[in-house]
Amino acid sequence: MKLNYTAFAFGMATAILSTTMANAAADKRIVLLTGIAGDPMYVTMGCGAQDVAKKHGYTFDSQGPLKWDAALQRPILDSIIASKPAGIIVVPTDDTALTRALKQAQSQGIKIALADTRTKDLSVAVSFVTADDDAVGKSAFEAMKKLAPQGGEVMSIAGEPGVSTSDGRVAAFRAAAAADPKFKDLGVQYGQSDTTRAANVISSTLQRHPHLVGIFSVDSDDADGAAAAVRQANLTGKVQIVTVDAVPGQISAVKDGNQQALIAQKPYEEGAQAAEQLIASIEGRTPKARVLTDTTIITKANVDTPEGKAAAYRTECSK
């Protein structure tokens, strides 16, 4: 049988091209690995990432553990890597626990962007998008000074050590407090992002420091616990609570006077920017290695204004 090499070559080229195109289409998928599934901070971040992915013709999915825990987040990351997406946006719940898995993803050609929190080793990612932690901590102290101009004892409460954003924000708040002679910094304690545990931590602190004037919380769960302890001690309005984020419960707490100021991040912008930089890298363009987003301070004075409403986090994406 005489072989038609021209037809054969054309057929092979067509088959290879079709396979390549099919693989490219299959690879046009981005996954967001959140810190906590369903948390409004990460729902809002997902909305931003989803909108950008759709704009560029990528499909999008969001997954996360039910609580802030690296041991729960790691198997989800492993599963995502095994599915071989084009890229993953990761919110690390610990600054070292996911590094090995992220390097494994890199070795398979999967692009990684970090959002909100970071790993110590930033070489695992093409981009890191976050609020300016130093600015967040300083803004929190400025808000505290306005709420407690007389000064006094202040403290910080965070989920746990080893989370980049928490550590940076607490450090900036404490440095600002230490530089102001009107205030005495009592240090940082950890509520493990658990409302009951945080309430116990604050109750114990109030017993030892009955003249405490302010609490800086780096997350909504610890802030809710702090507010519960302050209410139980009949000190609402006397102990000022300044916290990061603007989930619906926190917005209600500001309106009710149970929390006094929120440092609202811009998670929609974080998600959108993380997706933009990730897609740039996937498509062979140069991403921005670091993107910093700003914040909005929400108090009872502006919570119902257009500015305050725009800064509130979402519980679902627009349809």
C-alpha positions in Angstrom: 0.0 0.0 0.0 1.4 3.4 -1.0 1.4 5.8 1.9 0.4 9.4 1.2 2.9 11.2 3.4 1.5 14.6 2.8 -2.0 13.5 4.0 -0.4 11.6 6.8 1.6 14.6 8.0 -1.4 16.9 7.7 -3.5 14.4 9.7 -0.9 14.1 12.4 -0.5 17.9 12.7 -4.2 18.3 12.9 -4.5 15.7 15.6 -1.7 17.2 17.6 -3.2 20.7 17.2 -6.6 19.4 18.3 -5.1 17.7 21.3 -3.1 20.8 22.3 -6.2 23.0 21.9 -8.2 20.5 24.0 -5.6 20.5 26.7 -5.4 24.3 26.7 -9.2 24.5 27.1 -9.1 21.9 29.9 -6.3 23.9 31.6 -8.2 27.2 31.6 -9.3 26.6 35.2 -8.5 28.6 38.3 -9.2 27.4 41.8 -9.3 29.6 45.0 -8.2 27.8 48.2 -9.7 29.9 51.0 -8.9 30.1 54.7 -12.4 29.2 55.8 -15.2 28.0 53.5 -18.2 30.3 53.4 -16.5 33.2 55.3 -17.8 36.5 53.8 -14.2 37.7 53.5 -13.4 34.8 51.2 -16.8 34.8 49.5 -16.1 38.4 48.5 -12.6 37.5 47.4 -14.0 34.7 45.3 -16.4 37.1 43.7 -13.5 39.2 42.5 -11.5 36.3 41.3 -14.5 34.7 39.5 -15.3 38.0 37.7 -11.8 38.3 36.4 -11.6 34.6 35.5 -14.8 34.9 33.5 -13.5 38.0 31.7 -10.5 36.1 30.5 -12.4 32.9 29.5 -11.3 30.8 32.5 -13.6 28.6 34.7 -13.4 29.2 38.4 -14.0 27.2 41.6 -13.5 28.0 45.3 -12.8 25.5 48.0 -11.7 25.7 51.7 -11.7 24.0 55.1 -14.6 24.5 57.6 -12.2 26.2 60.1 -8.9 28.0 60.0 -6.6 25.0 60.3 -3.5 24.1 58.1 -4.1 20.4 58.8 -7.6 20.7 57.3 -6.4 22.9 54.4 -3.5 20.7 53.3 -5.6 17.7 52.0 -7.8 20.1 50.1 -4.7 21.6 48.4 -3.4 18.2 47.6 -6.8 17.4 45.9 -6.7 20.6 43.9 -3.2 20.0 42.7 -4.1 16.5 41.6 -6.9 17.9 39.4 -4.2 19.9 37.6 -5.7 23.4 37.2 -3.9 26.1 35.3 -3.5 28.1 38.5 -4.4 28.2 42.2 -5.0 31.3 44.4 -4.0 30.2 47.9 -4.8 31.8 51.3 -2.3 30.0 53.5 -3.5 29.3 57.0 0.1 28.9 58.1 3.3 30.4 56.8 5.2 27.1 56.4 2.7 24.2 56.4 1.8 24.4 52.7 5.2 25.2 51.2 6.1 21.7 50.2 2.8 21.1 48.5 3.0 24.4 46.7 6.5 23.6 45.4 5.1 20.3 44.1 2.4 22.2 42.2 5.1 24.5 40.8 7.1 21.5 39.6 4.0 20.4 37.7 3.6 23.7 35.9 0.7 24.9 38.0 0.9 28.7 38.7 0.4 29.9 42.3 -0.8 33.3 43.6 -1.0 34.1 47.3 -3.8 36.3 48.6 -4.4 37.9 52.0 -1.8 35.8 53.8 1.6 34.5 52.7 4.1 31.8 53.1 7.6 32.6 54.4 9.0 31.4 51.1 7.5 33.7 48.5 9.3 31.8 45.7 6.3 29.4 45.6 4.1 32.2 44.1 4.1 34.4 41.0 2.3 37.1 42.9 1.2 38.0 46.5 -1.8 40.3 46.9 -2.8 41.6 50.3 -3.7 44.6 52.4 -0.7 46.6 53.8 -0.3 44.9 57.2 1.7 47.8 58.6 -0.9 50.3 57.5 -3.7 48.1 59.0 -2.1 48.0 62.4 -1.4 51.7 62.4 -4.9 52.5 61.3 -6.3 50.3 64.1 -4.3 52.3 66.7 -5.3 55.6 65.2 -9.0 54.5 65.5 -8.3 53.4 69.1 -6.8 56.8 70.0 -10.0 58.5 68.7 -12.2 56.2 70.7 -10.1 56.4 73.9 -8.3 59.7 73.8 -7.5 59.5 77.5 -5.2 56.6 76.9 -4.8 53.5 79.1 -4.1 49.8 78.8 -4.7 48.1 75.4 -4.1 44.6 74.1 -4.3 42.6 70.9 -6.0 39.3 70.2 -5.3 37.1 67.2 -6.1 33.6 66.0 -2.7 32.0 66.4 0.9 32.9 65.8 2.5 32.1 62.4 -0.1 33.8 60.2 1.6 36.5 58.3 -1.2 39.0 58.2 -2.0 38.6 61.9 1.6 38.8 63.0 2.3 41.9 60.9 -0.8 43.8 62.0 -0.4 43.1 65.6 3.3 44.1 65.4 2.3 47.5 63.8 -0.4 48.1 66.4 1.8 47.3 69.3 4.7 49.5 67.9 2.2 52.4 67.6 0.9 51.9 71.1 4.4 51.6 72.6 5.3 55.0 70.9 2.4 56.8 72.6 3.0 57.6 76.3 -0.7 57.7 77.0 -1.1 54.0 76.3 0.3 50.9 77.8 0.5 47.8 75.6 -0.3 44.5 77.3 0.8 42.4 74.4 -1.0 39.8 72.3 -3.1 36.8 73.3 -4.6 34.1 71.0 -8.2 33.0 70.7 -7.6 30.6 67.8 -10.4 32.3 65.8 -12.8 30.6 68.2 -15.5 32.8 69.7 -15.8 30.9 73.0 -12.1 30.6 73.5 -11.6 34.3 72.7 -14.3 35.2 75.2 -12.5 33.3 77.9 -9.2 35.0 77.0 -10.7 38.4 77.3 -12.7 37.6 80.5 -9.5 36.4 82.1 -7.7 39.6 81.0 -10.4 41.8 82.3 -10.1 40.2 85.7 -6.4 40.9 85.8 -6.7 44.4 84.1 -10.0 45.9 85.1 -8.9 49.3 83.6 -8.4 47.9 80.1 -9.6 50.6 77.6 -9.1 48.9 74.2 -8.8 45.6 72.4 -7.5 45.2 68.8 -8.7 42.0 67.2 -7.3 40.8 63.8 -10.3 38.7 62.9 -14.1 38.7 63.3 -14.4 35.5 65.4 -12.0 36.7 68.0 -13.7 40.1 68.0 -17.1 38.5 68.5 -15.7 36.6 71.5 -14.1 39.8 72.9 -17.4 41.7 72.5 -19.2 38.9 74.4 -16.8 39.0 77.3 -17.0 42.8 77.5 -20.8 42.7 77.5 -20.7 40.1 80.3 -18.5 42.4 82.3 -20.9 45.3 81.7 -18.1 47.2 80.0 -19.6 47.8 76.6 -18.6 51.2 75.4 -16.0 51.5 78.1 -13.7 48.9 76.5 -13.2 49.9 72.9 -13.0 47.1 70.3 -11.3 47.8 67.0 -11.1 44.8 64.6 -10.2 43.9 61.1 -12.8 42.9 58.5 -16.4 43.9 57.8 -18.6 40.7 57.8 -22.3 41.2 58.3 -22.1 40.3 62.0 -19.5 43.0 62.5 -21.5 45.6 60.7 -24.4 44.8 63.0 -22.1 44.9 66.0 -21.0 48.5 65.1 -24.6 49.6 64.7 -25.4 48.1 68.1 -22.4 49.6 69.7 -20.8 46.2 70.6 -17.8 46.9 68.4 -16.6 50.4 67.8 -14.5 50.4 64.7 -13.8 48.1 61.7 -10.7 48.1 59.5 -12.4 46.8 56.4 -10.1 45.2 53.8 -10.9 45.1 50.1 -11.2 41.3 49.5 -13.0 41.7 46.1 -10.0 43.7 44.9 -7.6 41.2 46.4 -9.3 38.3 44.6 -9.5 40.2 41.3 -5.9 41.2 41.4 -4.7 37.7 42.4 -6.6 36.3 39.4 -5.3 39.0 37.1 -1.6 38.3 38.1 -2.2 34.6 38.0 -3.6 34.7 34.5 -0.8 37.0 33.3 1.7 34.4 34.4 -0.3 31.5 32.9 -0.4 33.3 29.5 3.3 34.1 29.5 3.0 37.8 30.6 4.9 39.3 33.5 2.8 39.5 36.7 3.2 42.0 39.5 5.1 40.3 42.2 3.3 42.1 45.0 0.1 44.1 45.0 -1.1 46.0 48.1 -4.7 47.0 48.6 -6.0 49.7 50.9 -8.6 49.7 53.7 -11.7 51.6 54.9 -12.4 52.5 58.5 -16.0 51.8 59.5 -17.6 53.3 62.6 -21.1 54.1 63.7 -20.8 57.5 62.1 -20.3 56.1 58.5 -21.6 52.5 58.7 -24.9 53.5 56.8 -23.2 55.8 54.3 -22.4 54.8 50.7 -18.8 54.5 51.8 -19.6 52.2 54.7 -22.0 50.1 52.7 -19.5 49.7 49.8 -16.8 48.4 52.3 -19.1 45.7 53.8 -18.2 42.1 52.7 -20.6 40.0 50.7 -22.3 36.7 51.5 -22.9 35.9 47.8 -21.7 37.1 44.4 -23.9 39.3 42.2 -25.8 37.3 39.6 
